[in-house]
């Protein structure tokens, strides 16, 4: 992974997807959307560590956002992507 931080949430998703193992993808694909919150301390923590607790610059400028919220959003976007077979 590059040491550069993503510029936006879409770039963050691409970075995370590129670093995910096939086991992580398979697991996340099988999780029900309403159960994604259960990934907070597993995949969510991995995302936060991978991105260095990154928060998008646009988010920081508008209102305070916690890295937990960002990793949850990234996890949800990846889940959506996997459900669509991308």
C-alpha positions in Angstrom: 0.0 0.0 0.0 1.1 3.5 -0.7 2.0 5.7 2.3 -0.2 8.5 0.7 -3.5 9.1 2.3 -6.6 9.0 0.1 -8.2 12.3 -0.9 -11.7 11.1 -0.5 -13.9 8.2 0.7 -13.9 6.6 -2.8 -10.1 6.4 -2.9 -10.1 5.0 0.7 -12.5 2.2 -0.5 -10.2 1.4 -3.4 -7.2 1.2 -1.1 -9.0 -1.0 1.4 -10.4 -3.4 -1.3 -6.9 -3.7 -2.8 -5.5 -4.8 0.6 -8.4 -7.2 1.6 -7.7 -10.9 1.6 -10.1 -13.2 -0.3 -11.1 -14.5 3.1 -12.1 -11.0 4.3 -14.0 -10.4 1.1 -15.8 -13.8 1.4 -16.7 -13.1 5.0 -18.0 -9.6 4.4 -20.0 -10.7 1.4 -21.9 -13.2 3.6 -22.7 -10.6 6.3 -26.2 -9.2 6.3 -26.3 -5.4 6.0 -28.1 -5.0 9.3 -25.3 -6.9 10.9 -22.4 -4.7 9.6 -22.1 -3.0 13.0 -20.8 -6.3 14.3 -17.7 -5.8 12.1 -16.7 -2.7 14.1 -14.0 -4.4 16.1 -12.8 -6.8 13.4 -12.8 -5.4 9.9 -13.5 -1.9 11.1 -10.5 -1.9 13.3 -8.4 -3.3 10.5 -9.6 -0.5 8.2 -8.8 2.2 10.8 -5.3 0.7 11.3 -4.7 0.4 7.5 -5.6 4.0 6.9 -4.1 5.4 10.0 -7.4 6.5 11.5 -7.9 8.6 8.4 -10.8 11.1 8.1 -11.5 12.7 4.7 -10.3 16.3 4.4 -13.8 17.4 3.3 -15.3 15.8 6.4 -12.8 17.5 8.8 -13.6 20.9 7.3 -17.4 20.6 7.7 -17.9 18.9 11.0 -16.0 16.7 13.5 -16.0 13.1 12.4 -14.5 10.2 14.3 -12.4 7.6 12.5 -14.8 4.9 13.7 -17.6 6.6 11.7 -15.4 6.7 8.6 -14.4 3.1 8.9 -18.0 2.1 9.3 -18.9 4.0 6.1 -16.0 2.4 4.2 -17.1 -1.0 5.4 -20.7 -0.3 4.2 -19.5 0.9 0.8 -17.3 -2.2 0.4 -20.2 -4.4 1.4 -22.4 -2.7 -1.2 -19.6 -3.2 -3.8 -19.3 -6.9 -3.0 -23.1 -7.4 -3.1 -23.1 -6.0 -6.6 -20.3 -8.4 -7.6 -17.8 -5.7 -8.3 
